[in-house]
């Protein structure tokens, strides 16, 4: 059993009391968690929420005192909610409510860096909050996959089923952004030598500076096709390499997080999977993408920012924005 699975089992053991906000259960969780050599974020959520009821979450943060100085919780803890059916991603601060916000005014002088021994001192905090108060989920239905982020830390994924309504149907999406029709231009969904190797399952990606300025994101993915992704028949699409047949369309979302910010830059894409024959739900599909991130943020991406990609119940990252040689 890994340290993360130990923490997850500890939280599941008292899940009903924790999600109710029982003060004794939350305190006991902090005490018991401190005996486990875990550093990171762990999120607990109910499996299903009826109607417009509250969506309670419990977030455990365990870290060293040095990490606490480097990445302040109030300025960096964020909640990400990804809809795997339509690809929409929302991100907002965890500690937005006045009752939960313990931060000092930002204009106060930051305390000095703690000594190296602070790396050996463990801090444990738990936060219980309503996701509907952090994000605009009032009219959402169907599945949501929740993750907590803290700059270069990401929690486990927690899938919650919100009561579905007839309008929330799984239908294939149009490809967005459409591929460039000139060779060598972006976006493209062809594989290149610069792409990360295709994973057996999941996502792999990297950022790459462009000669004309800015960055592109290059990604490779493999997964089991869902009903919402499979096209009833291959669709011909013009590309820089000539006509290609699209057999499925996969939702992928990007969040680029800066230190001391809970409002990342966000983009959502509907990425084509090329093939010659119709695929069925449950079959393995794979694809690639290279997308120019121009316009994603008001200012160009900078070294030190962290990127995350969301697909289905998975998150890939963090991947640091770097300054490698230009494409």
C-alpha positions in Angstrom: 0.0 0.0 0.0 1.4 3.4 -1.0 1.3 6.4 1.3 -1.4 8.0 -0.9 -3.6 4.9 -0.7 -3.1 4.8 3.1 -4.3 8.4 3.3 -7.2 7.6 1.0 -8.2 4.6 3.1 -8.0 6.7 6.2 -10.4 9.3 4.8 -12.8 6.7 3.4 -13.0 5.1 6.8 -14.8 8.2 8.2 -16.2 9.6 4.9 -19.8 10.3 6.1 -18.7 12.2 9.2 -16.0 14.1 7.3 -18.3 15.1 4.5 -20.9 16.3 7.1 -18.2 18.5 8.6 -18.0 16.8 11.9 -15.3 18.7 13.8 -14.1 15.7 15.8 -13.7 13.6 12.7 -11.8 16.3 10.9 -9.4 16.8 13.9 -8.9 13.0 14.2 -8.1 12.9 10.5 -5.3 15.5 10.9 -3.8 13.6 13.9 -4.0 10.2 12.2 -2.7 11.5 8.9 0.4 12.9 10.5 1.6 9.4 11.3 1.7 8.6 7.5 4.7 9.7 5.5 2.6 11.5 2.9 3.3 14.8 1.3 0.5 16.2 -1.0 -3.2 16.8 -1.5 -6.0 14.2 -1.0 -9.6 15.0 -2.0 -12.7 13.2 -0.6 -16.1 13.6 -2.4 -19.4 11.9 -2.4 -20.1 9.5 -5.3 -23.5 11.0 -6.1 -25.2 14.3 -5.4 -29.0 14.7 -5.9 -30.5 17.7 -7.7 -29.2 21.1 -6.5 -28.0 19.8 -3.2 -24.7 20.9 -1.7 -21.6 19.2 -3.0 -19.4 18.7 0.1 -15.7 18.1 -0.3 -12.9 17.4 2.2 -9.4 18.4 1.2 -6.4 17.2 3.2 -3.1 19.0 2.8 0.0 17.5 4.3 3.4 19.1 3.7 6.6 20.3 5.3 6.8 23.8 6.9 9.3 24.7 4.2 6.7 23.8 1.5 4.2 25.9 3.4 6.4 28.9 3.1 7.2 28.2 -0.6 3.6 27.6 -1.7 1.1 29.4 0.5 -2.2 27.6 0.7 -4.5 30.6 0.7 -2.9 31.9 -2.5 -2.5 28.6 -4.3 -5.1 26.0 -3.4 -7.6 25.7 -6.3 -10.4 23.3 -7.2 -10.7 22.0 -10.7 -13.9 20.5 -12.1 -13.8 18.8 -15.4 -16.9 17.6 -17.3 -15.7 14.5 -19.3 -18.9 14.6 -21.4 -18.6 18.1 -22.9 -15.0 18.9 -22.0 -15.7 22.0 -19.9 -13.2 22.9 -17.2 -13.8 25.2 -14.3 -11.1 26.2 -11.7 -11.6 28.4 -8.6 -10.0 29.0 -5.2 -10.6 26.6 -2.4 -10.3 29.2 0.3 -12.6 31.9 -1.1 -15.2 31.9 1.6 -14.5 34.4 4.4 -15.1 31.7 7.1 -12.4 29.5 5.6 -9.9 32.2 4.5 -7.1 32.4 7.1 -4.7 34.5 4.9 -3.2 37.7 6.1 -3.4 40.8 3.9 -1.1 40.3 0.9 0.5 43.7 1.4 2.1 42.6 4.6 5.8 41.7 4.4 6.4 38.1 3.8 8.2 36.3 6.6 11.8 35.2 6.1 12.5 31.8 4.6 12.5 29.2 7.4 15.7 27.1 8.1 16.4 23.9 6.3 15.2 21.9 9.3 11.6 23.1 8.3 11.8 20.4 5.6 11.5 17.8 8.4 8.5 19.5 10.1 5.1 18.2 9.0 2.0 20.4 8.7 -1.5 19.0 8.2 -4.6 21.0 7.3 -8.1 19.8 6.4 -10.7 21.9 4.6 -14.4 21.0 4.3 -16.3 23.2 1.8 -19.1 23.2 -0.7 -17.9 22.9 -4.3 -21.0 24.8 -5.5 -19.9 27.8 -3.5 -16.5 27.8 -5.3 -17.6 27.1 -8.8 -20.6 27.8 -11.0 -22.2 24.4 -10.8 -25.8 25.6 -10.3 -27.2 24.1 -13.5 -24.7 21.3 -14.0 -25.7 17.7 -14.4 -24.0 14.4 -15.2 -20.4 13.5 -14.2 -17.8 15.8 -12.8 -14.2 14.9 -12.1 -12.7 17.0 -9.3 -9.0 17.6 -8.5 -7.3 20.0 -6.1 -4.3 21.9 -7.4 -1.6 23.8 -5.5 0.8 25.1 -8.2 3.0 22.0 -8.8 0.9 19.6 -6.7 -2.3 17.8 -7.8 -4.6 15.6 -5.8 -6.2 12.4 -6.6 -9.3 12.6 -8.9 -12.8 12.3 -7.3 -15.6 11.5 -9.7 -19.1 12.8 -8.7 -22.3 12.0 -10.5 -24.7 15.0 -10.4 -28.3 14.0 -11.2 -28.5 14.1 -15.0 -31.2 15.7 -17.0 -32.4 14.9 -20.5 -30.5 17.8 -22.0 -27.1 16.3 -20.8 -26.7 13.7 -23.5 -23.4 12.3 -24.8 -23.0 13.3 -28.4 -19.7 13.6 -30.5 -18.3 17.2 -30.6 -17.0 19.0 -33.7 -13.3 19.2 -33.9 -11.9 22.4 -32.2 -9.6 23.9 -33.1 -9.8 22.7 -36.7 -6.5 21.6 -38.2 -4.4 23.9 -40.3 -4.7 23.2 -44.0 -1.1 24.4 -44.8 1.8 22.0 -44.2 3.9 22.8 -41.1 1.3 25.0 -39.5 -0.5 24.7 -36.2 -2.8 23.2 -35.0 -2.0 19.8 -36.3 -3.1 16.3 -35.1 -0.3 14.4 -36.8 2.5 12.8 -34.9 6.0 14.1 -35.1 9.4 13.2 -33.7 9.0 16.0 -31.2 5.8 14.5 -29.6 6.0 12.6 -26.4 5.9 8.8 -26.9 2.4 7.4 -27.1 1.4 6.1 -23.6 -0.3 2.7 -23.2 -3.1 4.7 -21.6 -3.6 8.3 -20.5 -1.9 11.5 -21.6 1.7 12.7 -22.1 2.5 16.3 -23.1 5.2 19.0 -23.1 5.4 22.7 -23.8 7.7 24.0 -26.6 8.7 27.6 -27.3 8.0 28.7 -30.9 10.4 30.7 -33.1 7.9 33.4 -33.6 7.3 33.7 -29.9 4.9 32.0 -27.5 4.5 28.3 -26.8 2.8 25.3 -28.3 1.6 22.2 -26.4 2.5 18.9 -27.9 0.5 15.9 -26.6 -0.1 12.2 -27.2 -2.9 10.1 -25.7 -4.5 6.7 -25.7 -7.8 5.6 -24.1 -10.9 3.4 -24.5 -13.4 5.2 -26.7 -16.7 6.3 -25.0 -20.1 6.5 -26.7 -19.8 10.3 -26.6 -16.5 10.2 -28.6 -17.3 7.8 -31.4 -18.5 9.2 -34.8 -21.2 7.1 -36.5 -19.1 7.1 -39.7 -15.6 8.5 -40.5 -15.7 12.2 -41.3 -13.3 13.6 -43.9 -11.4 16.6 -42.8 -8.9 18.8 -44.7 -5.4 19.0 -43.1 -1.9 20.2 -44.0 -1.1 16.6 -45.1 -4.2 16.2 -47.2 -7.6 14.8 -46.4 -7.8 12.6 -43.2 -10.6 10.5 -41.8 -11.8 11.3 -38.3 -13.3 8.4 -36.4 -13.6 9.8 -32.9 -13.3 13.2 -31.1 -11.8 13.4 -27.6 -12.3 16.2 -25.1 -9.1 17.5 -23.5 -8.7 20.6 -21.3 -5.6 22.5 -20.3 -4.9 24.6 -17.2 -1.7 26.7 -16.8 -1.1 27.7 -13.2 1.1 30.4 -11.9 2.6 30.5 -8.4 0.4 32.5 -6.0 -2.7 32.4 -8.2 -5.8 30.3 -8.1 -7.0 31.6 -11.5 -5.1 29.6 -14.2 -5.3 30.1 -17.9 -7.8 27.5 -19.3 -8.4 26.1 -22.8 -10.7 23.3 -23.9 -10.2 21.3 -27.1 -12.1 18.6 -29.1 -9.2 16.5 -30.6 -9.7 14.3 -33.6 -8.6 10.7 -33.8 -7.6 9.7 -37.3 -8.4 6.3 -38.8 -9.9 4.5 -41.8 -12.7 2.5 -40.2 -15.5 3.2 -37.7 -14.5 2.4 -34.1 -16.8 1.1 -31.3 -17.2 2.3 -27.8 -14.7 0.4 -25.6 -12.1 0.0 -28.3 -8.6 1.6 -27.9 -8.1 4.9 -29.7 -5.0 7.1 -29.8 -4.1 10.5 -31.1 -1.7 13.4 -31.1 -2.0 17.2 -31.0 0.2 20.3 -31.4 -1.6 23.5 -30.6 -0.3 27.1 -30.5 -1.2 28.7 -27.2 -1.3 32.2 -28.6 -4.1 34.1 -26.9 -4.4 31.7 -24.0 -3.1 34.4 -21.7 -2.7 38.2 -22.0 1.1 37.8 -21.5 3.2 35.0 -22.9 3.7 31.9 -20.8 6.8 32.1 -18.6 9.2 29.6 -17.0 7.9 28.4 -13.7 4.3 28.1 -14.6 2.8 24.6 -14.4 0.5 22.9 -16.9 -2.1 20.2 -16.4 -4.1 18.3 -19.0 -7.5 16.8 -18.2 -9.1 13.9 -20.1 -11.8 11.6 -18.7 -11.0 10.8 -15.1 -7.3 11.5 -15.6 -5.0 14.4 -15.1 -1.5 14.7 -16.6 1.1 17.0 -15.1 2.4 19.1 -13.6 4.5 19.9 -16.7 6.7 23.0 -16.2 6.7 25.7 -18.9 10.3 25.7 -20.0 12.7 27.5 -22.3 13.9 24.7 -24.6 15.0 25.4 -28.1 12.3 26.8 -30.4 10.3 24.7 -32.8 
